[in-house]
C-alpha cells in the first residue's frame, strides 16, 4: 500500500509548554488546524506513521552524532522534557517496517545509523500529541541531524526523502508521512524570539510550488544566517518534499507566534 | 575549559531521569563527578545562565536545563541581554 497521508508541521515547545503566552486567538487558530490535520491523518487509516524528525540532545551527543538514524524497535519513550506538559508515554514502534526500510536504504546507497533504543523529545512528541493523539498508529522515527554541524545538506535530505518516498509507495502498509521542524528560529540564543517572516514565506512558497531546485540549493550558511540555528530543521520538510514530489502542497497555516519564538506552519500534501 | 564535559553534564541531567534525580539530591557532589573547572562547576550549581552561555554551552542544552529550574522566558532573555 502507498503513502496515504503526508504533512509537515512545526513543533515549537511553547505550543504545549506555554500555550497561554501566545495571543489566544492566534494560538487557538493554529492549534485547531493542527488537530484538524490529525483528524485527516486518522481518516487516511494508516498502519504506520513514518516521522521525518530531529532531536535536541535527547539521544545523541558529541560522542556520536549520526547524520541519519532510523529507529527499529517496538516502542519508544517520551517526551524527555518534564516541563513540556505532555505526559511521558510509551509510543508503539513498527519493528517490521523499520528493518525493511533499513535494508532498502543499504541496498540503495543510503547508510543510516539504526537504533533499538530511542527516546523522543518535543520534536517528535509534540506533533504526535496533535496528529496521533492516542498514539494509536505505530511510529518509525527517521532522525536527521539538524542540531550540530556538519549535517546533511538540503540536497542530500531531498534525495533521501525521494528514496524513502519511492520505497514507502511500495510498502504493503498504509503509511502516513510526517515531517517536523521549525521554520526560522534561534532557540535559547540571545536572539531567541526573532522570526524572519520573509524567509519563512519564501521557503513555504518554494515548498508549495514543488520547486526542487529552489529547495535543494539552500546552503547551510544561508539557512544559518537567515533562519538561525533552529532553521536547519527545514531539512525535514525538504526531505518530505522529496518523498511526495508530485503531490500538490496546501499551506494549512502559517503563524509567526512571537512567544513561541518561531514561524509556525502546517503544510499538507495531497496525492 | 572543558566544554565537552560541561555539556555532557547538562545532557545527562536534561535527558535522563536517574541522573536528574542524583543531580537534584546533591548538585555539588553531582558536578564533581565531571571533569570541570571550578568556574564551570560554580556556573552549573548557581544556574548562571549568562556564564554558561558565554562558556559556549549549546543553546538547546542550556534552555532545557534552565527550564528544569523554572527560569521564565523573560528571565532567560534578561540573562542574555546584550550578548551576540
Interface residues (C-beta under 8 A of the other chain):
Chain A: X17 X18 X21 X56 X57 X58 X59 X61 X62 X80 X81 X82 X83 X119 X121 X147 X148 X186 X187 X188 X189 X190 X192 X193 X229 X259
Chain B: X4 X7 X8 X11 X14 X15 X53 X58 X59 X60 X61 X62 X63 X64 X67 X68 X73 X76 X77 X80 X81 X82 X83 X84
